[in-house]
Amino acid sequence: MAARDYEIIVIGAGPGGLTAAILAAKARKRVLIVEKETWGGDCANFGCVPSKSLIASAHVADAVTNAAKWGIKVAGPSISAEGALERVKRIVGHVRATHEPAALAAVGVGTLEGTVEFADPHTLLIRQAEGQVRQLTADQIVIASGSYPVVPPIEGLEQIPYLTNETIFGLSSIPSHLLILGGGPIGCELAQAFCRLGAKVTLVQRNHHLLVKEELQAQELLLQILRREGVHVSLSSEALRASLEGREIVLAIRCKASNGEETLRGSHLMIAVGRLPALAALKLDNAGVAHTAKGITIDRYGRTTTRHIWALGDAVGGQYFTHLAENHARAIVRSLTSAMRHPLDLRQPVPRCTFTDPEVACAGLLARDAETVYGARRIAIHHLPLDKVERAVTDDRTEGFIKVITEKRSGKILGFTIVAPRAAEMLGELALAMNCKIPLQRLRPIIHPFPTYGLGLRQVADI
Ligand SMILES: Cc1cc2nc3c(=O)[nH]c(=O)nc-3n(C[C@H](O)[C@H](O)[C@H](O)COP(=O)(O)OP(=O)(O)OC[C@H]3O[C@@H](n4cnc5c(N)ncnc54)[C@H](O)[C@@H]3O)c2cc1C
């Protein structure tokens, strides 16, 4: 049999695909990564990097606006945040450059630009910009094609220039009035950031709560904070129709509580109602790869139903996180580069964070789920309000809490939620304890510098 063109071809240069390709090249595999347009994927171009860059500017705007709270007088009546979007573009460009073909060639990864589809289980057709079609074969193929923003079927929506995460960071000025559909992590992060940067913001959420996957207490606190900062939040509300009047976007919504219709008007509309795996272009049926609209079917090693084809990251659906895509890529490359198969670490709780201010970080079970699984009498809830953490007091940042759910008898950590300015940085210790089955009480002797938010973890272990 003639040798195939590559040992491994990776489809999609987001964090999952890049991790797989770079690690495979380090293991001296002949590897090619194919990307249709955006080196760095969603994370670098339309997701984590631009959103966190915008949030960093929003923090500064908030600090300046509320400087008096910290005893600082700022001269001048107002701030202008127009430079924030320029800064986002600059940072995205900088990060993207580290994922582009020149950088990848330097570590031994071959690159090609084009849209991939399967011709058969080992053969890929790559459609390039100039209408050229390349045909390449590989022994092993890794699908890391990511996801796309779902656009709900709202009457009139297709006729108006709505935004998604793929377009909002390309704006050249802060919207005067941004309507956001969707109160999940993306909707909440951007609602707060744009509001702090001077936009009027209206957030429409279908559910009765924001951040539906989180603890009720975190949902309620975030709602209170967003409203206080000036975000108009419409809960239990469904978008019915969208239209354009002159340059103004008109959105008709129905509020479930009153069952009445309300009309919202804004300069821009962003859709952030969820994401689905980007699979259509791949023609997976030609390779016998089983999938549904919610993602590619994989086994515990990350293999698809066609054994030499692997899938990871947003393409398999479920949890859409950069750190999970990277983690699975590492396990898959271990399997690809050794005689043994290495299972994905499916038992490790996957931490998640919504980067609002304060941040909402969690892993494992919520209290309500732990009660269902273990029964209320078998669990203990350790709850520390942030005003008991002296670093939060010195920073005047006492809104938040640390909540850890344990199995009462053993102290085993079942889950936790932290709402705090640096919650995402705090969660590592608890995640490590959960992963290594270290009971919460064993964290009591750990010495943390004083005063830190992390010291709150010892305090919560003391409860
Ligand atoms: C606004 C926003 C904020 C986010 N913030 C965070 C965060 O703070 N933390 C976090 O962990 N996650 C965050 N995420 C999620 C994170 O971006 C994704 O989970 C992550 O990018 C998934 O990586 P991936 O490699 O699976 O796919 P992607 O990053 O989506 O990359 C897939 C790549 O494949 C390419 N591709 C697709 N189909 C083909 C094809 N047929 N041929 C060739 N190439 C193809 C695409 O062009 C894309 O570049 C955020 C997402 C959004 C939208």
The ligand as a Tripos MOL2 file, in Angstrom:
@<TRIPOS>MOLECULE
LIG
   53    58     1     0     0
SMALL
NO_CHARGES

@<TRIPOS>ATOM
      1 C1        -17.4620   35.2030   23.1920 C.3       1 LIG1
      2 C2        -16.8420   33.9120   23.6680 C.ar      1 LIG1
      3 C3        -16.0830   33.9050   24.8170 C.ar      1 LIG1
      4 C4        -15.4970   32.7310   25.2590 C.ar      1 LIG1
      5 N1        -14.7670   32.7700   26.4070 N.ar      1 LIG1
      6 C5        -14.2010   31.6390   26.8550 C.ar      1 LIG1
      7 C6        -13.4140   31.6550   28.0410 C.ar      1 LIG1
      8 O1        -13.2380   32.6970   28.6760 O.2       1 LIG1
      9 N2        -12.8430   30.4890   28.4480 N.ar      1 LIG1
     10 C7        -13.0310   29.3120   27.7570 C.ar      1 LIG1
     11 O2        -12.5020   28.2780   28.1870 O.2       1 LIG1
     12 N3        -13.7740   29.2700   26.6440 N.ar      1 LIG1
     13 C8        -14.3530   30.3970   26.1700 C.ar      1 LIG1
     14 N4        -15.0780   30.3600   25.0100 N.ar      1 LIG1
     15 C9        -15.2060   29.0680   24.2940 C.3       1 LIG1
     16 C10       -13.9450   28.7800   23.4720 C.3       1 LIG1
     17 O3        -13.7010   29.8320   22.5790 O.3       1 LIG1
     18 C11       -14.1250   27.4760   22.7210 C.3       1 LIG1
     19 O4        -14.5360   26.4670   23.6030 O.3       1 LIG1
     20 C12       -12.8240   27.0500   22.0630 C.3       1 LIG1
     21 O5        -12.4110   28.0040   21.1070 O.3       1 LIG1
     22 C13       -12.9990   25.6810   21.3810 C.3       1 LIG1
     23 O6        -11.8190   25.3250   20.7400 O.3       1 LIG1
     24 P1        -11.8430   24.3440   19.4900 P.3       1 LIG1
     25 O7        -10.4120   24.1300   19.1310 O.co2     1 LIG1
     26 O8        -12.7000   23.1860   19.7560 O.co2     1 LIG1
     27 O9        -12.6050   25.1600   18.3160 O.3       1 LIG1
     28 P2        -12.4380   26.6150   17.7130 P.3       1 LIG1
     29 O10       -11.6700   27.5160   18.5590 O.co2     1 LIG1
     30 O11       -13.8120   27.0500   17.3260 O.co2     1 LIG1
     31 O12       -11.6010   26.3680   16.3820 O.3       1 LIG1
     32 C14       -12.1150   25.6220   15.3310 C.3       1 LIG1
     33 C15       -11.4310   26.0460   14.0420 C.3       1 LIG1
     34 O13       -11.7770   25.1260   13.0180 O.3       1 LIG1
     35 C16       -11.9410   25.8240   11.7970 C.3       1 LIG1
     36 N5        -12.7930   24.9880   10.9300 N.ar      1 LIG1
     37 C17       -14.0820   24.6650   11.1300 C.ar      1 LIG1
     38 N6        -14.5240   23.8660   10.1310 N.ar      1 LIG1
     39 C18       -13.4750   23.6940    9.2870 C.ar      1 LIG1
     40 C19       -13.3040   22.9910    8.0720 C.ar      1 LIG1
     41 N7        -14.3090   22.2810    7.5240 N.pl3     1 LIG1
     42 N8        -12.1070   23.0490    7.4720 N.ar      1 LIG1
     43 C20       -11.0750   23.7390    8.0120 C.ar      1 LIG1
     44 N9        -11.1900   24.4290    9.1710 N.ar      1 LIG1
     45 C21       -12.3690   24.4040    9.7980 C.ar      1 LIG1
     46 C22       -12.5940   27.1270   12.2380 C.3       1 LIG1
     47 O14       -12.3980   28.1480   11.2600 O.3       1 LIG1
     48 C23       -11.8840   27.4210   13.5500 C.3       1 LIG1
     49 O15       -10.7590   28.2500   13.3660 O.3       1 LIG1
     50 C24       -15.6700   31.5260   24.5380 C.ar      1 LIG1
     51 C25       -16.4300   31.5160   23.3620 C.ar      1 LIG1
     52 C26       -17.0090   32.6880   22.9280 C.ar      1 LIG1
     53 C27       -17.8140   32.6490   21.6610 C.3       1 LIG1
@<TRIPOS>BOND
     1     1     2 1
     2     2     3 ar
     3     2    52 ar
     4     3     4 ar
     5     4     5 ar
     6     4    50 ar
     7     5     6 ar
     8     6     7 ar
     9     6    13 1
    10     7     8 2
    11     7     9 ar
    12     9    10 ar
    13    10    11 2
    14    10    12 ar
    15    12    13 ar
    16    13    14 ar
    17    14    15 1
    18    14    50 ar
    19    15    16 1
    20    16    17 1
    21    16    18 1
    22    18    19 1
    23    18    20 1
    24    20    21 1
    25    20    22 1
    26    22    23 1
    27    23    24 1
    28    24    25 2
    29    24    26 1
    30    24    27 1
    31    27    28 1
    32    28    29 2
    33    28    30 1
    34    28    31 1
    35    31    32 1
    36    32    33 1
    37    33    34 1
    38    33    48 1
    39    34    35 1
    40    35    36 1
    41    35    46 1
    42    36    37 ar
    43    36    45 ar
    44    37    38 ar
    45    38    39 ar
    46    39    40 ar
    47    39    45 ar
    48    40    41 1
    49    40    42 ar
    50    42    43 ar
    51    43    44 ar
    52    44    45 ar
    53    46    47 1
    54    46    48 1
    55    48    49 1
    56    50    51 ar
    57    51    52 ar
    58    52    53 1
@<TRIPOS>SUBSTRUCTURE
     1 LIG1         1 GROUP 0 **** ****
